[in-house]
């Protein structure tokens, strides 16, 4: 599931301009990232780091200092915020690797930074899936409650997710640290037969995971759209809001992760020398770098998900005064509002969505 950490980090040793190498029997095509491209990537990642650090520090402060875990979506949002924050913290080494040619920097990037980057990238993918699945069940089947929709179950699912990803990450770091000290030291598939097997398993499972999550999120949105038809006006308002929330989730997921996984397969084929054209090797390298930038951008876009899915987060950002004012309404007016709300909620089975909505 730590997808393409074994492909992206192959390029760490290629961050300096290199030429095609020729031996007595073969000609090897080597990618040509220019100094200008490396500088641009370093600057772009620097902006993402600064913006992401600010945007992700706020959710962590809200979730851990001002919000109680009342439902399973809050649990997943907290873990998503942690994954984004850790991904952002992995960027300084990546930026340094693009800016310098020191061997020690590349070794740290190959062994630790790239592993942390991709581990948290796939953690984000999984937690976005959990959030989408929970909202789907609350909307399409509002009167049913499943065991995995409890806070306790969400904590166990989150813990299991981190244990699985960390075990893959530790395996990758071990293989990276034992790679011979050559220009291709970051490619764990060159270490041994076990390294090649590890690489194949990681690539295959990560691609399957991505396709499953993308398909399921699109399915959730389509089913919510169908549910929206034929309901009462008050129900439509709630359903439309929840459907739009899922649409934001699908949009962020697609923009950040779809390009990366489209490029990934031909990029792996090029690095495996199945694609032997130097033209395609070089252009796939550039496309992969651009797609990785989009994946990093996910850490800057996820705060939008926190905003629309978490009421406490919205309150801390801009609605706290409004909420306080609402809570201090005269007793008679407040009681009247409660009676109106109750009559609307009692007119439809969607009242369970109000109770569970964040």
Steps between C-alpha positions, in 0.01 A plus 500: 500500500800727530471544131787611282729585781713248319460685170516863603810457706685345211525853368673638805830387362405662170437848629820626343527532121649186351583378149429175319760239586643261243686178560652252257172316459214724614377856504314610812250782489522716813244763585604864477341713771653842450627734769215736408240229552651403835493864609136539395402183687687615810318835492158339443550252783616783723173685442302182564696443821436851635132510405439142608672551833273795582178341371558166673616640833159661551297176460729318742455781753120487460469122507730433794438807713142608434304204363371185667477182298122452480477290184713287271541768231679720754741212565578469129534876457754510783703223340476669160635820655789305655583335166501835319716661767758219489507514119573872521783435748664263250535772237809689630727203426344468154559871441862468611551197274387707202723790603827318574705204380617371839494121521392500864192708413399253230551212742276662761240573235506144363490332839272724706345801328357325192362223719327749730365692201334201331392338825297808593378549146333160510383559854316806365345290223374241750359750749320686220342167407389441860342847517318453171372154595369627834309789344358268235358263763358788704319641197393198296422282803427753778296262717768228513804497723803282433759386751780677315321835528575536872781714640669192647494317168633809319795515741581133439472545123731804515751314715497203265553729203806663656647163606463362146654805335781524755591134448531562126699817567742324733554228238576761238741689727682177580546413132604858420762505776646174368518607139856510360655844487457561129321760293190279510513442875144625542351228284418221747406270213871483414599373843402134479227262395310590818533868411353439156215298651434775754489759222253295292270441799503868600431625148221251440325547833523879484346511154217268609443714809485821301256360244278364777488832686438706184222266387333490840506879546339547159243233591418683824438824312278336238292322764453823694385673183242226445388528860448872450218436254150442635556636852324780684630856477653496849666167428635631169678785674684263730571246227624766259740636760638154577525414132692821432734416787577164339549678167771715659662183638495333157632815329796542736577129472486505118705817452776389735527124447360405157784660292763332716353152456444551127868585451625239743451186290684619185764655725562164668516334158760755389713442809471125446629552143181360352462845342843561346450831321714777648237752390228330701726432798586867534146627446353244738751618758376859465135391506564296812660799673201720412256234621691468827467874553123462464504219755684727742241770438244273666636605838405860416152414372392264778429788743204575272371152586543573871301820457197344332492180706574636849270750671752568778765586243267747327411656834862558593579656165218745436165405651575501872345846557190399308463183704541688828240755389261222406547334838412824682161551333206575735360186657159526325656557159744214548219269614297595193791426272548161662132416443525599133816294455342205671192510278713507187725218619207286605353518148770274355725209587795726417503626858770244566719682254465820702597318817807345342605789279816666615 
